[in-house]
Amino acid sequence: MFTGIIEEMGSIRTNRTHASGMVLEIGCARVLEGTQLGDSIAVNGTCLTVTQLSGSSFWVDVAPETRSRTNLEKIRPGDSVNLERACTPSTRLGGHVVQGHVDGVGKLLEKRTDREALWLVIGAAHGILRYIVPKGFIALDGTSLTVVDVHSDRFSVMLVPYTQSHIVLPQRKLGDGINIEVDIMGKYVERFLQGYLSEKEPGLSIDTLRQHGFAAN
């Protein structure tokens, strides 16, 4: 589990593809402290297992399924990536609960500055947007952020100056893919409600919830 508070931006040193997936060598410093073989590190929000270590880098394997669901497929030597080590029992939960299981890749549609703030608008599929709510949590390339607005095919977030200087997102260009992990709580709520309601019900709606005792404001 992760918190979405990026510890360091690392750099891709080598990217080697093979029949069963891809191997990345990532140069860094801080996240190597205390890291051992088999530990989990989130790379652009993707939970990966450390397979090899050196004094200034670590290696991970990226399975075909992971390549197809994340932006790591297009990563190249020299690219920067967000890095975060897995939580410990004493970790401060400065962001939110991030699993490192990417739900899909969105597309950067707009970047604009508002004084010192940086606004990003990201396009996403309906299957992802259904779990995104205004003022809710979202993990973008592993960074825990607060959603500002949600529309039918996109949503927006705002980055303060400190965040801008510590993560990869400001480096993204229009059209670039961004890893998205929605807040797991939304998925659990939906699943619980599906199990609660009869299969004969037409689906979730305000009226259906009222019929089963849920109050709507």
Protein Blocks (a to p, Z undefined) as FASTA:
>chain_A
ZZhiafbdcddfbdcddfklccdddddfklmgopaehiacdeehiacddfbdcfkbccdd
ddfklmmmmcklmgcehiacdddddddfklccfbbcdehiafbdcddfbdcdehjbccdd
ddddfklmmmpcehiacdeehiacddfbdcfkbccddddfklmmmcmklmpcehiacddd
ddfklmmmmmmmmmmpcfkbgbdcfklmmmnopacZZ
